[in-house]
Amino acid sequence: MDGNGRWAKLQGRGVNYGHRAGVRAIKRVMYACDDLGIPNLSLYAFSTENWSRSRREVGGLMRLFEETVRKEFDELHERGIRVFISGRREGLSPHLVGMLEDAQVRTRDNRKGTLNVCLNYGGRAELVDAARRLVAEGVAPEAIDERAIADRLYIPELPDPDLIIRTANESRLSNFLLWQSAYAEFYVSPTLWPDFAKPDLEAAVAEFQTRERRFGGRSGPA
């Protein structure tokens, strides 16, 4: 969800003002996903690399996460959305971790859609943690295959993403869902995240529908 800082600068405001506007964009996109019949949405909220940002920005983000969970997650539950939190818990406050774990437990039986929030997340960290689980469980080397690794990712029940959208003209993967995105389609939007809305999502989906997905194979006659 790129562009919060640039959007805030255009408004003559600080970066955390942009992050708050970004939360409003999340709600718009979630409702748009519901309208378009998209059942699963993953949002890259905070990466393992984002800790290197200023203490003021990180502190503001952490307060915003707590505020968002407190104000918005009840509505998600009422709408039948199941919530997952992907990422490491280390570094997050015990209070925030408790709120996130409670949200996952309360919504675990919901089946009208899935929101996966990637918080303190990194694709490399996820693979390291999966490898550590394999070692801790004593899995023999010859028993390790793709399924064994996939089963030890943070949220193994989630399907691999079909489409990854980067906003604000960013065109790199940025350590996001490295394993899961092996065959995802990629779409770059010029829109800054706080301005991202249903028409932008519709444009991304329309472009996706023109793609021919071969998953490493070939199309047509050999």
C-alpha positions as YAML, in Angstrom:
chain: A
units: angstrom
residues:
- id: 1
  name: MET
  ca: [0.00, 0.00, 0.00]
- id: 2
  name: ASP
  ca: [2.49, 2.59, -1.24]
- id: 3
  name: GLY
  ca: [2.16, 6.34, -1.40]
- id: 4
  name: ASN
  ca: [0.92, 7.37, 2.05]
- id: 5
  name: GLY
  ca: [3.95, 9.59, 2.66]
- id: 6
  name: ARG
  ca: [3.90, 11.16, -0.78]
- id: 7
  name: TRP
  ca: [0.16, 11.78, -0.50]
- id: 8
  name: ALA
  ca: [0.61, 13.49, 2.87]
- id: 9
  name: LYS
  ca: [3.42, 15.66, 1.49]
- id: 10
  name: LEU
  ca: [1.14, 16.83, -1.31]
- id: 11
  name: GLN
  ca: [-1.37, 17.88, 1.38]
- id: 12
  name: GLY
  ca: [1.33, 19.73, 3.29]
- id: 13
  name: ARG
  ca: [0.96, 17.31, 6.22]
- id: 14
  name: GLY
  ca: [3.11, 14.81, 8.10]
- id: 15
  name: VAL
  ca: [3.46, 11.17, 7.07]
- id: 16
  name: ASN
  ca: [1.18, 9.82, 9.79]
- id: 17
  name: TYR
  ca: [-1.63, 11.93, 8.34]
- id: 18
  name: GLY
  ca: [-1.12, 9.91, 5.16]
- id: 19
  name: HIS
  ca: [-1.21, 6.64, 7.06]
- id: 20
  name: ARG
  ca: [-4.59, 7.57, 8.55]
- id: 21
  name: ALA
  ca: [-5.90, 8.34, 5.07]
- id: 22
  name: GLY
  ca: [-4.54, 4.95, 4.04]
- id: 23
  name: VAL
  ca: [-6.77, 3.23, 6.60]
- id: 24
  name: ARG
  ca: [-9.81, 4.81, 4.97]
- id: 25
  name: ALA
  ca: [-8.63, 3.45, 1.62]
- id: 26
  name: ILE
  ca: [-8.49, -0.03, 3.12]
- id: 27
  name: LYS
  ca: [-12.21, 0.10, 3.92]
- id: 28
  name: ARG
  ca: [-13.03, 1.27, 0.39]
- id: 29
  name: VAL
  ca: [-11.02, -1.54, -1.15]
- id: 30
  name: MET
  ca: [-12.51, -4.16, 1.16]
- id: 31
  name: TYR
  ca: [-16.04, -3.14, 0.23]
- id: 32
  name: ALA
  ca: [-15.05, -3.09, -3.44]
- id: 33
  name: CYS
  ca: [-13.67, -6.63, -3.14]
- id: 34
  name: ASP
  ca: [-17.00, -7.71, -1.72]
- id: 35
  name: ASP
  ca: [-18.85, -6.08, -4.64]
- id: 36
  name: LEU
  ca: [-16.55, -7.75, -7.18]
- id: 37
  name: GLY
  ca: [-16.75, -11.19, -5.60]
- id: 38
  name: ILE
  ca: [-13.10, -11.27, -4.50]
- id: 39
  name: PRO
  ca: [-13.01, -13.55, -1.44]
- id: 40
  name: ASN
  ca: [-9.43, -13.06, -0.20]
- id: 41
  name: LEU
  ca: [-7.50, -9.83, 0.34]
- id: 42
  name: SER
  ca: [-3.99, -9.55, 1.77]
- id: 43
  name: LEU
  ca: [-2.67, -6.14, 2.82]
- id: 44
  name: TYR
  ca: [0.99, -5.35, 3.43]
- id: 45
  name: ALA
  ca: [0.59, -3.12, 6.48]
- id: 46
  name: PHE
  ca: [4.09, -3.12, 8.01]
- id: 47
  name: SER
  ca: [7.21, -4.96, 6.89]
- id: 48
  name: THR
  ca: [10.11, -6.28, 8.93]
- id: 49
  name: GLU
  ca: [12.18, -3.57, 7.23]
- id: 50
  name: ASN
  ca: [9.83, -0.76, 8.29]
- id: 51
  name: TRP
  ca: [11.33, -0.73, 11.79]
- id: 52
  name: SER
  ca: [14.20, 1.30, 10.28]
- id: 53
  name: ARG
  ca: [11.87, 4.29, 9.80]
- id: 54
  name: SER
  ca: [11.86, 7.16, 12.29]
- id: 55
  name: ARG
  ca: [10.73, 6.44, 15.84]
- id: 56
  name: ARG
  ca: [7.97, 9.00, 15.41]
- id: 57
  name: GLU
  ca: [6.57, 7.33, 12.29]
- id: 58
  name: VAL
  ca: [6.80, 3.81, 13.71]
- id: 59
  name: GLY
  ca: [5.19, 4.91, 16.98]
- id: 60
  name: GLY
  ca: [2.38, 6.60, 15.07]
- id: 61
  name: LEU
  ca: [1.80, 3.47, 13.01]
- id: 62
  name: MET
  ca: [1.65, 1.24, 16.07]
- id: 63
  name: ARG
  ca: [-0.91, 3.54, 17.70]
- id: 64
  name: LEU
  ca: [-2.88, 3.57, 14.44]
- id: 65
  name: PHE
  ca: [-2.87, -0.24, 14.29]
- id: 66
  name: GLU
  ca: [-4.31, -0.46, 17.81]
- id: 67
  name: GLU
  ca: [-6.91, 2.20, 17.04]
- id: 68
  name: THR
  ca: [-7.92, 0.47, 13.79]
- id: 69
  name: VAL
  ca: [-8.32, -2.92, 15.44]
- id: 70
  name: ARG
  ca: [-10.41, -1.36, 18.21]
- id: 71
  name: LYS
  ca: [-12.67, 0.63, 15.87]
- id: 72
  name: GLU
  ca: [-12.94, -1.48, 12.74]
- id: 73
  name: PHE
  ca: [-12.61, -5.18, 13.51]
- id: 74
  name: ASP
  ca: [-16.03, -5.48, 15.14]
- id: 75
  name: GLU
  ca: [-17.53, -4.39, 11.83]
- id: 76
  name: LEU
  ca: [-15.45, -6.98, 9.99]
- id: 77
  name: HIS
  ca: [-16.80, -9.63, 12.32]
- id: 78
  name: GLU
  ca: [-20.38, -8.47, 11.76]
- id: 79
  name: ARG
  ca: [-19.82, -8.66, 7.99]
- id: 80
  name: GLY
  ca: [-18.66, -12.27, 8.31]
- id: 81
  name: ILE
  ca: [-15.02, -11.58, 7.44]
- id: 82
  name: ARG
  ca: [-12.35, -13.87, 8.81]
- id: 83
  name: VAL
  ca: [-9.17, -12.09, 9.92]
- id: 84
  name: PHE
  ca: [-5.66, -13.48, 9.71]
- id: 85
  name: ILE
  ca: [-2.48, -11.76, 10.90]
- id: 86
  name: SER
  ca: [0.67, -12.80, 9.04]
- id: 87
  name: GLY
  ca: [4.03, -11.91, 10.54]
- id: 88
  name: ARG
  ca: [6.22, -12.13, 13.59]
- id: 89
  name: ARG
  ca: [4.86, -11.06, 16.95]
- id: 90
  name: GLU
  ca: [8.28, -10.08, 18.29]
- id: 91
  name: GLY
  ca: [8.67, -6.32, 18.54]
- id: 92
  name: LEU
  ca: [4.94, -5.64, 18.74]
- id: 93
  name: SER
  ca: [3.50, -4.53, 22.06]
- id: 94
  name: PRO
  ca: [1.83, -7.24, 24.16]
- id: 95
  name: HIS
  ca: [-1.37, -5.18, 24.07]
- id: 96
  name: LEU
  ca: [-1.43, -5.07, 20.26]
- id: 97
  name: VAL
  ca: [-0.58, -8.76, 20.02]
- id: 98
  name: GLY
  ca: [-3.46, -9.57, 22.36]
- id: 99
  name: MET
  ca: [-5.88, -7.52, 20.26]
- id: 100
  name: LEU
  ca: [-4.73, -9.21, 17.06]
- id: 101
  name: GLU
  ca: [-4.95, -12.71, 18.50]
- id: 102
  name: ASP
  ca: [-8.43, -11.95, 19.84]
- id: 103
  name: ALA
  ca: [-9.55, -10.76, 16.40]
- id: 104
  name: GLN
  ca: [-8.33, -14.00, 14.83]
- id: 105
  name: VAL
  ca: [-10.11, -16.14, 17.41]
- id: 106
  name: ARG
  ca: [-13.39, -14.19, 17.24]
- id: 107
  name: THR
  ca: [-13.59, -14.34, 13.45]
- id: 108
  name: ARG
  ca: [-12.28, -17.86, 12.83]
- id: 109
  name: ASP
  ca: [-15.70, -19.29, 11.97]
- id: 110
  name: ASN
  ca: [-16.59, -16.49, 9.51]
- id: 111
  name: ARG
  ca: [-16.90, -17.57, 5.87]
- id: 112
  name: LYS
  ca: [-17.98, -14.50, 3.86]
- id: 113
  name: GLY
  ca: [-14.47, -13.37, 3.05]
- id: 114
  name: THR
  ca: [-10.91, -13.28, 4.32]
- id: 115
  name: LEU
  ca: [-8.68, -10.36, 5.27]
- id: 116
  name: ASN
  ca: [-5.02, -11.21, 5.77]
- id: 117
  name: VAL
  ca: [-3.09, -8.36, 7.41]
- id: 118
  name: CYS
  ca: [0.67, -8.70, 6.91]
- id: 119
  name: LEU
  ca: [2.05, -6.95, 9.99]
- id: 120
  name: ASN
  ca: [5.73, -7.12, 10.96]
- id: 121
  name: TYR
  ca: [5.92, -9.36, 7.91]
- id: 122
  name: GLY
  ca: [8.71, -10.28, 5.54]
- id: 123
  name: GLY
  ca: [8.71, -13.00, 2.93]
- id: 124
  name: ARG
  ca: [12.26, -14.05, 3.78]
- id: 125
  name: ALA
  ca: [11.47, -14.06, 7.50]
- id: 126
  name: GLU
  ca: [8.47, -16.30, 6.80]
- id: 127
  name: LEU
  ca: [10.67, -18.81, 4.96]
- id: 128
  name: VAL
  ca: [13.26, -18.71, 7.75]
- id: 129
  name: ASP
  ca: [10.54, -19.38, 10.31]
- id: 130
  name: ALA
  ca: [9.19, -22.25, 8.20]
- id: 131
  name: ALA
  ca: [12.69, -23.78, 8.04]
- id: 132
  name: ARG
  ca: [13.06, -23.44, 11.79]
- id: 133
  name: ARG
  ca: [9.76, -25.27, 12.28]
- id: 134
  name: LEU
  ca: [10.94, -28.12, 10.07]
- id: 135
  name: VAL
  ca: [14.11, -28.43, 12.14]
- id: 136
  name: ALA
  ca: [12.24, -28.13, 15.47]
- id: 137
  name: GLU
  ca: [9.81, -30.85, 14.39]
- id: 138
  name: GLY
  ca: [12.66, -33.15, 13.38]
- id: 139
  name: VAL
  ca: [11.50, -33.53, 9.77]
- id: 140
  name: ALA
  ca: [13.97, -35.69, 7.84]
- id: 141
  name: PRO
  ca: [15.67, -33.96, 4.87]
- id: 142
  name: GLU
  ca: [14.25, -36.46, 2.41]
- id: 143
  name: ALA
  ca: [10.74, -35.69, 3.69]
- id: 144
  name: ILE
  ca: [11.03, -31.97, 2.91]
- id: 145
  name: ASP
  ca: [9.18, -31.00, -0.25]
- id: 146
  name: GLU
  ca: [7.13, -28.00, -1.39]
- id: 147
  name: ARG
  ca: [4.09, -29.21, 0.54]
- id: 148
  name: ALA
  ca: [6.12, -29.54, 3.76]
- id: 149
  name: ILE
  ca: [7.31, -25.96, 3.46]
- id: 150
  name: ALA
  ca: [3.92, -24.55, 2.44]
- id: 151
  name: ASP
  ca: [2.30, -26.25, 5.44]
- id: 152
  name: ARG
  ca: [4.63, -24.32, 7.76]
- id: 153
  name: LEU
  ca: [4.07, -20.85, 6.40]
- id: 154
  name: TYR
  ca: [2.28, -18.36, 8.63]
- id: 155
  name: ILE
  ca: [-1.22, -18.95, 7.20]
- id: 156
  name: PRO
  ca: [-1.05, -22.25, 5.28]
- id: 157
  name: GLU
  ca: [-4.79, -22.40, 4.67]
- id: 158
  name: LEU
  ca: [-4.79, -19.27, 2.51]
- id: 159
  name: PRO
  ca: [-4.64, -19.84, -1.27]
- id: 160
  name: ASP
  ca: [-1.77, -18.35, -3.24]
- id: 161
  name: PRO
  ca: [-2.56, -14.86, -4.56]
- id: 162
  name: ASP
  ca: [-3.77, -14.54, -8.15]
- id: 163
  name: LEU
  ca: [-3.02, -10.83, -8.43]
- id: 164
  name: ILE
  ca: [-0.57, -8.50, -6.67]
- id: 165
  name: ILE
  ca: [-1.26, -4.78, -6.97]
- id: 166
  name: ARG
  ca: [1.43, -2.19, -6.31]
- id: 167
  name: THR
  ca: [0.26, 1.39, -5.94]
- id: 168
  name: ALA
  ca: [2.15, 4.68, -6.42]
- id: 169
  name: ASN
  ca: [4.00, 3.33, -9.49]
- id: 170
  name: GLU
  ca: [6.14, 0.99, -7.38]
- id: 171
  name: SER
  ca: [7.19, -2.04, -9.40]
- id: 172
  name: ARG
  ca: [9.12, -4.28, -7.01]
- id: 173
  name: LEU
  ca: [7.95, -7.18, -4.84]
- id: 174
  name: SER
  ca: [9.43, -5.71, -1.63]
- id: 175
  name: ASN
  ca: [9.71, -9.02, 0.25]
- id: 176
  name: PHE
  ca: [5.97, -9.68, 0.02]
- id: 177
  name: LEU
  ca: [4.63, -13.27, -0.05]
- id: 178
  name: LEU
  ca: [7.78, -14.52, -1.80]
- id: 179
  name: TRP
  ca: [6.78, -18.18, -1.73]
- id: 180
  name: GLN
  ca: [3.09, -17.69, -2.42]
- id: 181
  name: SER
  ca: [3.50, -15.23, -5.31]
- id: 182
  name: ALA
  ca: [5.55, -17.53, -7.55]
- id: 183
  name: TYR
  ca: [2.88, -17.40, -10.29]
- id: 184
  name: ALA
  ca: [0.86, -14.35, -9.27]
- id: 185
  name: GLU
  ca: [0.10, -11.73, -11.88]
- id: 186
  name: PHE
  ca: [1.56, -8.28, -11.19]
- id: 187
  name: TYR
  ca: [-0.20, -4.94, -11.70]
- id: 188
  name: VAL
  ca: [1.27, -1.49, -11.12]
- id: 189
  name: SER
  ca: [-1.10, 1.41, -10.45]
- id: 190
  name: PRO
  ca: [-0.01, 5.07, -10.55]
- id: 191
  name: THR
  ca: [-2.57, 5.93, -7.85]
- id: 192
  name: LEU
  ca: [-1.22, 6.77, -4.40]
- id: 193
  name: TRP
  ca: [-2.73, 4.41, -1.85]
- id: 194
  name: PRO
  ca: [-4.87, 6.99, 0.04]
- id: 195
  name: ASP
  ca: [-6.60, 7.80, -3.27]
- id: 196
  name: PHE
  ca: [-7.04, 4.16, -4.31]
- id: 197
  name: ALA
  ca: [-10.74, 3.31, -4.74]
- id: 198
  name: LYS
  ca: [-13.12, 0.93, -6.47]
- id: 199
  name: PRO
  ca: [-12.42, 2.21, -10.04]
- id: 200
  name: ASP
  ca: [-8.70, 1.56, -9.50]
- id: 201
  name: LEU
  ca: [-9.41, -1.96, -8.30]
- id: 202
  name: GLU
  ca: [-11.76, -2.55, -11.22]
- id: 203
  name: ALA
  ca: [-9.01, -1.43, -13.63]
- id: 204
  name: ALA
  ca: [-6.59, -3.90, -12.05]
- id: 205
  name: VAL
  ca: [-9.11, -6.74, -12.25]
- id: 206
  name: ALA
  ca: [-9.97, -5.90, -15.86]
- id: 207
  name: GLU
  ca: [-6.28, -6.04, -16.79]
- id: 208
  name: PHE
  ca: [-5.89, -9.31, -14.89]
- id: 209
  name: GLN
  ca: [-8.75, -10.82, -16.87]
- id: 210
  name: THR
  ca: [-6.82, -10.24, -20.11]
- id: 211
  name: ARG
  ca: [-3.82, -12.23, -18.91]
- id: 212
  name: GLU
  ca: [-3.19, -15.79, -20.03]
- id: 213
  name: ARG
  ca: [-1.91, -17.68, -17.01]
- id: 214
  name: ARG
  ca: [0.32, -20.60, -17.97]
- id: 215
  name: PHE
  ca: [2.01, -21.39, -14.63]
- id: 216
  name: GLY
  ca: [5.27, -22.25, -16.39]
- id: 217
  name: GLY
  ca: [3.64, -24.16, -19.26]
- id: 218
  name: ARG
  ca: [2.93, -23.15, -22.84]
- id: 219
  name: SER
  ca: [-0.32, -22.25, -24.50]
- id: 220
  name: GLY
  ca: [-1.62, -23.48, -27.84]
- id: 221
  name: PRO
  ca: [0.01, -26.08, -30.09]
- id: 222
  name: ALA
  ca: [3.59, -27.10, -29.35]
...
